[in-house]
Structure formats: structure tokens, C-alpha cells
């Protein structure tokens, strides 16, 4: 039986992107891989936003997606908490019902 997969999403301020990616790349055993994107956050809460972000009406963030076996999610979060305990880093977990390659 294959392991249950989860998608871990991590949002961080852009100035922390390199540190988040370095932490993920340094993990042992190694993670299977991940996707990093530059994104813009929209909403009512602009606490901590810079002046430019307030004027534009969006907050710049780095988003990382990891598809992991369920057992690796907490290990990944524990490492991030240990190395980067920052209140501006947000995360959530979602089920992955299916995953594969088209060819």
C-alpha cells in the first residue's frame, strides 16, 4: 500500500525565501522535491506590510508547495520551526487524492 500523500503549502515573506529553501534543501533524509513561486497576498490584513505593499494593495510572499508522504509533513514543519521560528511564516496541509505523470 502506498503512503498517503499530503500537500504542504508554506507562505513566507520574500526576504525569508532563501532561508526557507535552504532549510528544505538541507533536510535529512532529503525531501522528494518542491515548487517555489513568487505570489501576491490580497486581503484586509496589511499589518506588517511595507509602504509600497500598502500602496499597491498586495503583499509580496514566497510560496512553496511540497507533496509528501503524510509522515514527512510533521518532520518538515518541526525542522522549519526549529530553524526559522518566524510569525510571518504561514503553512497549511491538504490531502492529495491522486498524483502521477501523463506519460
Secondary structure, DSSP 8 states (H G I E B T S, - for coil): ----EEEEEEEEEGGGHHHHHHHHHH-SS-----EEEEEEE-SS--TT--HHHHHHT-EEEEEEEEEEEHHHHHHHHHHHHHH---TT-EEEEEE--------
